[in-house]
Amino acid sequence: MLDDKTMVSDALTGVNGELVRYGEMITQTENKKLKQCLKQIRNESEMSQEKLYQVAREKSYYVPAAKASQQEIDHVKSVLSGLAMK
């Protein structure tokens, strides 16, 4: 028997996967009507994901990682800037 935490986690995993696939499809299609339709579906999925995320946070099923320090942020920026210049 599945508990609430497992069901919310599974639903979030599924929606997150859908969002990745919609993003891939949107960038790969040249049909403007299909692209717009996929964007609308993706936006609806994002709203569902946000609702599930809020439930997970409220019930302490999901605890986000600690915020990055300014030093960590600066380090990532410098690494990414170095990659962009290559």
N, C-alpha and C positions, 0 to 999 in steps of 0.2 A: 504494500500500500504506500502510495506516495504522500509525503507531507507537503504542507503549503510552501515551505522553503524550496524544496526540490522542484515543485511545479513552477514557481516563479522563476527560478534559476533556468530551468529548461526553456520556458517561454522567452526569457531574455536572450538566451543563446540562439534560439531560433530566429527571433526578430533581428538580432545583430547580424546573423548570416544572410538574412533576406536583404538587409540594407547594403551589405557588401555586393551582393549579386545585382541589385538594382543599379548601384553605382557603375558596375562594370557594363551592364546592358545599356545604360544611358549614354555612356561614352562611345559605345561601339555601333550605335544605330545612326543611320543617316535620315531616316524617316522622321520628319518633324512632328507629325501627329503622334506617332508611337513614342517618341522621345518625351513629349509633353505628358502623355498618359503615364509613362513610367515614372516621371518626376512626381506626378500627383500621387501615385501609389506609394512611392518612396516617402513622400511627406507624411502620408497617413500612417505608414509604418513607423516613422520617426516619432509621431505623436503617441502611438501605442507603446513604443519603447520607453518613452519618457514617463508614461503612466506606470508601467511595470517597474521602472527604476525607482520611482517615488514610493511605490508599495514596498519594494525591497529595502529602501532606506528607512522607511517608517517602522518596519518590523525588525530592523537590524539584521536582515538577511544579507545585506551588502554593506560593507564598510569601505569607503574609498581609501586609497593610499594617502599617506601624508603629503601635504603640499611640498613641492620642490623649493629648496632654498634659492636665494638669488644667485649664489655661487653656482649651483647646479644648472640653473637656467642660463647663466652666462656661458658656462662650459658647453652646453648643447648648442647654443647660438654660434659659438666660435667654431665648433666642429662642423656644423651645417654650412656656415659661411665659407669655410675652407673647402668643402666639397663642391660648393656652387662655383668657386673660382677655378676649379680644375677643368 
